C-alpha cells in the first residue's frame, strides 16, 4: 500500500525516528522521504527518516535510535518490517508508531491503526500509548503469529519462485500452495504446555499472540492483544478433504465444533520433533531454528501508539 503523503507545514516539536522498508518494491519517488518529512512536520513532528534496504539495516537503525534517546520509534512497511523494528523496541519502554505500508497489515488492523498514510502519521502525533503482548520463540519475537508445517514450506517455495522465475508474489504463492498440497507433508510433534504433553501428527501448527477469531468472516482477527495468552491451533491428521472441511466449519462459524482440531491457550510451551532443525514462520518471515522450540509470552512488552478511544455519547434526560 504505497501512497503519496501530503505536504503541510507546522512548528516542529518532537523528533522521532522513522524507519521505512525501502526494499518493498513500492517504487518510491526520489523526493518521497522529503514529502514524508513535510507530512510529519504538519502534525508537529520532526522526523529523521531512514529508507532501510534490509532487515539488518532496520534493526541497526532502531538500536541507534534508542541509544540516541529517540522519544518515539516508527516503523513503516508490512508486518515483517513492523516485526523487525519492534524486536528492538520491545521492552525498552519507548513508544512505537506504525505506518502500515504492506499488503495485509494484520498488526495495524487489529489495533485499529489507520491504514491511510496521512491518518497513520497523525496517529503517531495524537495517539495514546497502549501496552500489548509480544510472543517469542527461541528468542525471536512475533507480534501476530508463528507457524510450523505447511505455511513455512509454502513461503520458502514462493520465495524460490520469485527469485528464480521472476513470478509475482501472489502468483508464486498460488503455485507454492498447489505444490505443498500435492506433497502434503505431515509433522510429528510433542506439545508440552499447561503441565501436559500432547502428541500430534499434523500438517500445521499455528501459535498466535493472543487469541484469534477463527469463525465466520472474522477469521484471522484478534479482539485484543493484551490478554496475556498464546493461542495454539493444531489439526490432527486431516487429509486434503479434512482441511477443506475445517475451512467450511470456519466459514460457517462452527470451527469450535470441528472434530480433531485442538484450540488451547497458554503463556509458554515447548514443541519437540524428531528434526534437529525446523523451518519456523514468524509474522510471515521464515527462519530455520534448532529444536525444541520454546515459546513464551512477554506480557505488555511493547507500547504502541493507537487512536484515542472515542468518548461514549452522553445521554440527555428529557424533563
Residue pairs with C-beta under 8 A, 6 or more apart in sequence:
1 100
1 101
1 102
1 103
1 105
1 115
1 117
2 24
2 26
2 27
2 28
2 101
3 116
3 117
4 29
4 32
4 35
5 32
5 35
5 36
5 38
5 39
5 117
5 118
5 121
6 38
6 39
6 42
6 118
7 35
7 38
7 39
7 42
8 38
8 39
8 41
8 42
8 43
9 38
9 41
9 42
10 41
10 42
10 43
10 44
11 44
12 41
12 44
12 45
12 46
13 44
13 45
13 46
14 44
14 45
14 46
14 71
14 72
14 125
15 45
15 46
15 47
15 48
15 70
15 71
16 40
16 45
16 46
16 47
16 48
16 70
16 71
16 72
16 73
16 74
16 97
16 124
17 48
17 50
17 61
17 62
17 65
17 68
17 70
17 72
17 73
17 74
18 36
18 40
18 47
18 48
18 49
18 50
18 74
18 76
18 97
18 99
19 50
19 52
19 58
19 61
19 62
19 65
19 73
19 74
19 75
19 76
19 81
19 85
20 33
20 36
20 49
20 50
20 51
20 52
20 75
20 76
20 77
20 81
20 99
20 101
21 52
21 58
21 76
21 77
21 78
21 80
21 81
21 101
22 28
22 51
22 52
22 53
23 52
23 53
23 54
24 77
24 78
24 81
24 101
24 102
26 101
28 51
29 35
33 49
33 51
36 47
36 49
36 121
37 47
37 49
39 117
39 118
39 121
40 46
40 47
40 121
40 124
40 125
41 47
43 121
43 122
43 124
43 125
43 126
44 125
45 72
45 121
45 124
45 125
47 74
48 65
48 70
50 57
50 61
52 58
52 61
55 80
55 81
55 84
58 75
58 81
58 84
58 85
59 84
59 85
59 87
59 88
62 73
62 75
62 84
62 85
62 88
62 89
63 88
65 73
66 73
66 88
66 89
66 92
66 94
70 94
71 94
71 95
72 94
72 95
72 96
72 97
72 124
72 305
73 85
73 88
73 89
73 94
73 95
73 96
73 97
74 96
74 97
74 98
74 99
74 124
75 81
75 82
75 84
75 85
75 86
75 96
75 97
75 98
75 99
76 98
76 99
76 101
77 99
77 101
77 102
78 100
78 101
78 102
78 103
78 104
78 105
78 284
79 102
79 104
79 105
79 106
79 107
79 143
79 144
79 283
79 284
80 102
80 283
80 284
80 285
81 101
81 102
82 98
82 100
82 102
82 107
82 108
82 143
82 283
83 141
83 142
83 143
83 144
83 282
83 283
83 285
85 96
86 96
86 134
86 141
86 143
86 302
87 140
87 141
89 96
89 302
90 134
90 141
90 298
90 301
90 302
91 298
91 301
91 302
93 303
94 303
95 129
95 303
95 304
95 305
96 302
96 303
96 304
96 305
97 123
97 124
97 127
97 304
97 305
98 107
98 108
98 111
98 113
98 120
98 304
98 305
99 117
99 120
99 121
99 124
100 107
100 108
100 109
100 113
100 114
100 115
100 120
101 117
103 169
105 115
106 144
106 220
107 143
107 144
107 283
108 114
108 115
108 120
109 115
109 221
110 144
110 221
110 222
110 225
111 130
111 132
111 225
111 304
111 306
112 306
112 307
113 120
113 123
113 127
113 304
113 306
113 307
114 120
114 122
114 123
114 307
123 305
123 306
123 307
124 305
126 308
127 305
127 306
127 307
127 308
128 305
128 306
128 307
128 308
128 309
129 303
129 304
129 305
129 306
130 226
130 303
130 304
130 305
130 306
131 226
131 300
131 301
131 302
131 303
131 304
132 143
132 225
132 226
132 300
132 301
132 302
132 303
132 304
133 209
133 210
133 225
133 226
133 227
133 228
133 229
133 297
133 298
133 299
133 300
133 301
133 302
134 141
134 142
134 143
134 209
134 297
134 298
134 301
134 302
135 141
135 142
135 143
135 145
135 146
135 207
135 208
135 209
135 230
135 295
135 296
135 297
135 298
136 142
136 295
136 296
136 297
136 298
137 146
137 207
137 280
137 282
137 289
137 293
137 294
137 295
138 280
138 289
138 290
138 293
138 294
140 280
140 282
140 287
140 289
141 282
141 298
142 209
142 282
142 283
143 209
143 225
143 283
143 302
144 208
144 209
144 283
144 284
145 206
145 207
145 208
145 209
145 212
145 282
145 283
146 206
146 207
146 280
146 281
146 282
146 283
146 295
147 204
147 205
147 206
147 207
147 280
147 281
148 187
148 189
148 204
148 205
148 271
148 278
148 279
148 280
148 281
148 293
149 185
149 187
149 202
149 203
149 204
149 205
150 180
150 185
150 203
150 204
151 204
151 206
151 281
152 279
152 280
152 281
152 286
153 176
153 180
153 183
153 185
153 279
154 173
154 176
154 177
154 180
155 176
155 281
155 284
155 286
156 279
156 286
157 172
157 175
157 176
157 179
157 180
158 169
158 172
158 173
158 175
158 176
159 172
159 286
161 167
161 172
161 175
161 176
162 168
162 169
162 172
165 172
167 175
181 240
184 203
184 239
184 240
185 203
186 201
186 202
186 203
186 237
187 201
187 202
187 203
187 204
187 205
187 273
188 199
188 200
188 201
188 273
188 274
189 199
189 200
189 201
189 202
189 205
189 234
189 271
189 272
189 273
190 197
190 198
190 199
190 200
190 271
190 272
190 273
191 197
191 198
191 199
191 200
191 205
191 232
191 234
191 269
191 270
191 271
192 198
192 269
192 270
192 271
192 272
193 232
193 264
193 266
193 268
193 269
193 270
194 264
194 266
198 234
198 262
198 264
200 234
200 236
200 262
201 236
201 237
202 234
202 235
202 236
202 237
202 238
203 235
203 238
203 243
204 234
204 235
205 232
205 233
205 234
205 271
206 232
206 233
206 234
207 230
207 231
207 232
207 233
207 269
207 295
208 222
208 230
208 231
208 232
208 233
209 222
209 225
209 230
209 297
210 222
210 224
210 225
210 226
210 227
210 228
210 229
210 230
210 231
211 222
211 223
211 227
211 229
211 231
211 265
212 219
212 220
212 221
212 222
212 231
212 233
213 219
213 220
213 221
213 222
213 223
214 220
214 233
214 250
214 255
214 263
215 250
215 253
215 254
215 255
215 256
216 250
216 251
216 252
216 253
219 250
219 251
226 299
226 300
228 267
228 297
228 299
229 265
229 266
229 267
229 297
230 265
230 266
230 267
230 268
230 269
230 295
230 296
230 297
231 263
231 264
231 265
232 262
232 263
232 264
232 265
232 266
232 269
233 261
233 262
233 263
234 261
234 262
235 242
235 243
235 246
235 260
235 261
235 262
236 260
236 261
236 262
237 260
238 245
238 246
238 260
242 260
245 258
246 255
246 258
246 261
249 255
249 257
249 258
249 261
255 261
255 263
256 263
267 296
267 297
268 294
268 295
268 296
268 297
269 294
269 295
270 292
270 293
270 294
270 295
271 291
271 292
271 293
271 295
272 291
272 292
272 293
273 291
273 292
275 291
276 290
276 291
277 288
277 289
277 290
277 291
278 288
278 289
278 291
278 293
279 286
279 287
279 288
280 286
280 287
280 288
280 289
280 293
